[in-house]
Every structure is written in C-alpha cells, then in structure tokens.
Amino acid sequence: MPEKLNDPTKLTRELQEAGLPVESVASTGRVDFSRELTKQEKTRAENIVKFHDPKPSDIEIRIHELKASGIDFDQIVLALWDLIIENDSSSATALKSRMELIDPYI
C-alpha cells in the first residue's frame, strides 16, 4: 500500500482556517478550490500543502486508542452526566480506571 501523502480532512481544515475557498482535497495532495485563487492565496495554499504533516495529532491518537479499546464518546458523556447531574461518580470512576490502562497520563 502506498504511503499516505496527505490527510485530506486535516489538510482541508488547515486550508479553510487560512481562509482559502477549498472545495476538495485528495490524499495525493491535489487540492481543488471553488474559485481561482489570487497570487497571495496561491502562495499561502502552496505553503500550507508544503508544510502539511499527515500524521495524526496527539488527541486523534488518544481517541483512536480509546475507540479501539471499546470506549466511545457515548460512554464518556453518560459517565459525565451521572457525575455532574446525578452526583453519582461510580460510572466515571469505572471508566477512568479503564482509560488509565490505555493512557496512564489521564
């Protein structure tokens, strides 16, 4: 399998955050814009693509590890609900113990 050159979702977000009218991004690095870019925008877009890092962020890695271990956001939300609204820490405590096995820095 060829190495992924870009993370299309991440690169799209980076281009949008720079105010560029991105329409689509491919993992090959091909970027389509909804209109012709100005010279300044082209330079900005080229720099973003050039310095794009396709590796997942630390938070993306943590989320992936939690999901792979069977912990999803629904469980976390319910545990937080019980803790904050119901004043019942049992679900949060149990979930935290599971999460510490995955990420000891929690």
Contacts in CASP RR format, 6 or more apart in sequence:
PFRMAT RR
TARGET T0000
AUTHOR 0000-0000-0000
METHOD contacts of the structure
MODEL  1
MPEKLNDPTKLTRELQEAGLPVESVASTGRVDFSRELTKQEKTRAENIVK
FHDPKPSDIEIRIHELKASGIDFDQIVLALWDLIIENDSSSATALKSRME
LIDPYI
4 27 0 8 1.000
4 54 0 8 1.000
5 27 0 8 1.000
5 28 0 8 1.000
5 29 0 8 1.000
5 54 0 8 1.000
6 25 0 8 1.000
6 26 0 8 1.000
6 27 0 8 1.000
6 28 0 8 1.000
6 29 0 8 1.000
6 49 0 8 1.000
6 52 0 8 1.000
6 54 0 8 1.000
7 27 0 8 1.000
7 52 0 8 1.000
7 54 0 8 1.000
7 55 0 8 1.000
7 56 0 8 1.000
8 25 0 8 1.000
8 26 0 8 1.000
8 27 0 8 1.000
10 52 0 8 1.000
10 54 0 8 1.000
10 57 0 8 1.000
11 25 0 8 1.000
11 29 0 8 1.000
11 31 0 8 1.000
11 48 0 8 1.000
11 49 0 8 1.000
11 52 0 8 1.000
11 54 0 8 1.000
12 22 0 8 1.000
12 24 0 8 1.000
12 25 0 8 1.000
14 48 0 8 1.000
14 52 0 8 1.000
15 22 0 8 1.000
15 25 0 8 1.000
15 31 0 8 1.000
15 45 0 8 1.000
15 48 0 8 1.000
16 22 0 8 1.000
18 44 0 8 1.000
18 45 0 8 1.000
18 48 0 8 1.000
20 33 0 8 1.000
20 37 0 8 1.000
20 41 0 8 1.000
20 44 0 8 1.000
20 45 0 8 1.000
20 48 0 8 1.000
21 33 0 8 1.000
21 34 0 8 1.000
21 35 0 8 1.000
21 37 0 8 1.000
22 31 0 8 1.000
22 32 0 8 1.000
22 33 0 8 1.000
22 34 0 8 1.000
23 32 0 8 1.000
23 33 0 8 1.000
23 34 0 8 1.000
24 31 0 8 1.000
24 32 0 8 1.000
25 31 0 8 1.000
25 32 0 8 1.000
29 49 0 8 1.000
31 45 0 8 1.000
31 49 0 8 1.000
33 45 0 8 1.000
37 45 0 8 1.000
56 64 0 8 1.000
62 103 0 8 1.000
65 102 0 8 1.000
65 103 0 8 1.000
66 72 0 8 1.000
66 99 0 8 1.000
66 102 0 8 1.000
66 103 0 8 1.000
69 98 0 8 1.000
69 101 0 8 1.000
69 102 0 8 1.000
71 95 0 8 1.000
71 98 0 8 1.000
71 99 0 8 1.000
71 102 0 8 1.000
75 95 0 8 1.000
76 95 0 8 1.000
78 91 0 8 1.000
79 91 0 8 1.000
79 92 0 8 1.000
79 94 0 8 1.000
79 95 0 8 1.000
80 92 0 8 1.000
82 88 0 8 1.000
82 89 0 8 1.000
82 90 0 8 1.000
82 91 0 8 1.000
82 92 0 8 1.000
83 89 0 8 1.000
83 91 0 8 1.000
83 92 0 8 1.000
96 106 0 8 1.000
99 106 0 8 1.000
100 106 0 8 1.000
END
